[in-house]
Amino acid sequence: MSRYTGKLSDLYQSYARVIGQWPADKLRPTHCYKGVLRAQLKAKFDRLDALHGEELSREAGLVQREQEALSNLVSNKYRSQYKVSKALVDPVSHKGYYAKLLESIDSAVKSNKKTSLRVD
């Protein structure tokens, strides 16, 4: 539970919920963006907790927009809104490139070996 009160508490909880939904990086388990977001969360809300009045309203509005942007990314809103064409996914000049790339990433994750794709 958060130590913040009122709207700040609601914003903290919704921001933390979005961070909790962020997917783990299977290829780089020790360099996960979720960890970066969690580390920033406490510092960000401690700074907000010290503010008052109009400055608090302005900064809380910015944090709310950040939370909404992260939520849109987690829910794949933009992926469904902006479809990628077949020509971009499988270009004529390099057939099967992205499929092979995804296969190599999956095999690197499964083999758990350090490769140029895997950073630990």
C-alpha positions in Angstrom: 0.0 0.0 0.0 1.2 3.5 -0.7 1.9 6.1 1.9 0.5 8.9 -0.3 -3.0 10.3 0.2 -5.9 11.3 -2.0 -5.4 11.7 -5.8 -1.7 11.1 -5.4 -2.4 7.7 -3.9 -4.7 6.8 -6.7 -2.2 7.9 -9.3 0.6 5.9 -7.5 -1.5 2.8 -7.5 -2.4 3.0 -11.1 1.2 3.8 -12.1 2.4 0.8 -10.0 -0.3 -1.4 -11.6 1.0 -0.5 -15.1 4.6 -1.3 -14.1 3.4 -4.6 -12.8 1.9 -5.4 -16.2 5.1 -4.6 -18.0 6.5 -7.7 -19.6 9.8 -9.2 -18.5 12.7 -9.1 -21.0 13.5 -12.8 -21.6 16.6 -12.0 -23.6 18.1 -9.6 -21.0 16.7 -10.7 -17.7 19.2 -8.6 -15.7 18.5 -5.4 -17.7 14.8 -5.2 -17.5 12.9 -1.9 -18.1 10.4 -2.9 -15.4 13.2 -2.5 -12.8 14.0 0.9 -14.1 10.4 2.0 -13.9 10.1 0.7 -10.4 13.2 2.5 -9.3 11.9 5.8 -10.8 8.4 5.3 -9.2 9.4 6.0 -5.6 11.7 8.9 -6.4 9.0 10.4 -8.7 6.2 10.2 -6.1 8.4 11.3 -3.2 9.2 14.5 -5.2 5.5 14.9 -5.9 4.6 14.4 -2.2 6.8 17.4 -1.3 5.1 19.8 -3.8 2.0 21.9 -3.1 -0.6 23.9 -4.9 -0.4 24.6 -8.6 3.1 23.1 -8.9 1.7 19.8 -7.6 -1.2 19.9 -10.0 1.1 20.5 -13.0 3.6 17.8 -12.1 0.9 15.3 -11.2 -0.7 16.0 -14.6 2.6 15.2 -16.3 3.0 12.0 -14.3 -0.6 11.0 -15.1 0.2 11.5 -18.8 3.3 9.3 -18.4 1.2 6.6 -16.7 -1.4 6.7 -19.5 1.4 6.4 -22.2 2.9 3.4 -20.4 -0.6 1.9 -20.1 -1.1 2.3 -23.9 2.2 0.6 -24.5 1.3 -2.3 -22.2 -2.1 -2.8 -23.7 -0.6 -2.8 -27.3 -3.0 0.1 -28.2 -0.6 1.4 -30.9 0.1 -2.1 -32.4 -3.6 -2.6 -33.0 -4.2 1.0 -34.1 -1.3 1.1 -36.6 -1.1 -2.2 -38.5 2.3 -3.1 -40.0 2.1 -4.0 -43.7 3.2 -7.4 -45.1 5.8 -5.6 -47.3 7.4 -4.1 -44.2 7.4 -7.3 -42.2 8.7 -9.5 -45.1 10.5 -7.2 -47.6 11.2 -8.6 -51.1 14.8 -7.6 -50.9 15.4 -9.8 -47.8 12.8 -12.5 -47.6 12.4 -14.1 -44.2 14.9 -11.8 -42.4 12.6 -10.9 -39.5 11.3 -14.5 -39.1 14.9 -15.7 -38.9 15.8 -12.9 -36.4 12.9 -13.9 -34.2 13.8 -17.5 -34.4 17.4 -16.7 -33.3 16.2 -14.6 -30.4 13.9 -17.4 -29.3 16.7 -20.0 -29.5 19.0 -17.7 -27.5 16.4 -17.4 -24.8 15.7 -21.2 -24.7 19.4 -22.2 -24.8 20.2 -19.7 -22.0 23.7 -19.2 -23.6 25.4 -15.9 -23.8 25.4 -14.7 -27.4 25.6 -11.4 -29.2 21.9 -11.2 -28.7 21.9 -12.0 -25.0 23.2 -9.4 -22.5 23.6 -10.4 -18.9 
